[in-house]
């Protein structure tokens, strides 16, 4: 089963079980309280199906329950489902205090919180058992044994346990007969279809990043015409890891540059900007309430200004002044040269460390959002000196400047702190994925993941 179909299966079965758990919980609640259990009773309590379904889907997504490397690991998915159940209970506790008495019976949510994790754990265990069975493993051949082919092979091993790579094919005579990533190069593409038949292969992963000859293309097309699935390496990489493999696209630059997604009027961008304005006004109001206490803490902890201004690069390469609450010692760059921030940076003050972990130091940037220099969600803006350096070192780096930078972004929720050119390359892969797949749903997912980071004090 293909990646998207498997994710769809996980979502559909999860939602069915959530509703089944809600139905059984209502029945048990009715038995306990002597309520008449009937279709009318179920209809009057429809919110017990709607709200848990929506809430569970959001929390399951945020907790990586639909990431295939998590879904195929029994310990990882068990821990993820426990987190989701606890978060549902916490949400119930919060809502309970704001609704009229008896509107949310506690015994029903008690039954639900016991039934749901058990049923989901059983289902996810069956998923792992079924899809890891040898007869259901997806046998694939990787076309191209070069760097791109070896990269996708390693990624498949780490994330898709039900994929079985039977070998490479490559037209380079020097590679034929060799072994890469402990997988042999079986033949050239001239024998591709016969090889697929003999080895019962159902999918070809094309990892050719440079010029593809007409003969090679025809050999691959023959396989497609006989019913084999043909998957570009870059597409599979995106589906597995949520990032664009900029190092491996080669001549296929159109896979990286998302310029076709932005026309003169884009409804998604209009709604996104409207949300930016509304949320930034609320954020600035909240900052006004918290500011006296934060300002006092900063002043008592270290001398210096309360705010910190820094030039950053925005959309289309335009410079702007980014605002932050100061979290470092004064004159943190005494030599006058920009320095990468690092984990456990010695220049960060005690109060500054708390501000960073809670992301409170970023709150003045709501002003940048209100002005239109930034958005709530987008690639984080870099300093001009770093952009110049990164443009020279990393291909396609400037492509991340086609949208407004954000307070938070896909890279911030999927990757650790960036403190080098190598880290920036990884972040770029995530930023380009966000730009290519930009949607309000993805923005919501990033917002929820960021909220989770804030609550867990994992900010830096």
Secondary structure, 3 states (H helix, E strand, C coil): CCHHHHHHHHHHHHHHHHHHHHHHHHHHHHHHHCCCCCHHHHHHCCHHHHHHHHHHHHHHHHCCCCCHHHHCCHHHHHHHHHHHHHHHHHHHHHHHCCCCCCCCCHHHHHHHHHHHHHHHHHHHHHHHHHHCCHHHCEEEEEECCCHHHHHHHHHHHHHCCCEEEEEEECCCCCCCCCEECCEEEEECHHHHHHHHHHCCCCEEEECCCCCCCHHHHHHHHHHHHCCCEEEEHHHHHHHHHCCCCHHHCCCCHHHCCCHHHCCCCCHHHHHHHHHHHHHHHHHHHHHHHHHHHHHHHHHHHCCCCCEEEEEEECHHHCEEEEEEECCECCCCCCCCCCCCCCCCCCCECHHHHHHHHCCHHHCCHHHHHHHCCEEEECCCCCCHHHHHHHHHHCCCHHHHHHCCEEEECHHHHHCCCCCCHHHHHHHHHHHHHHHHCCCHHHHHHHHHHHHHHHHCCCCC
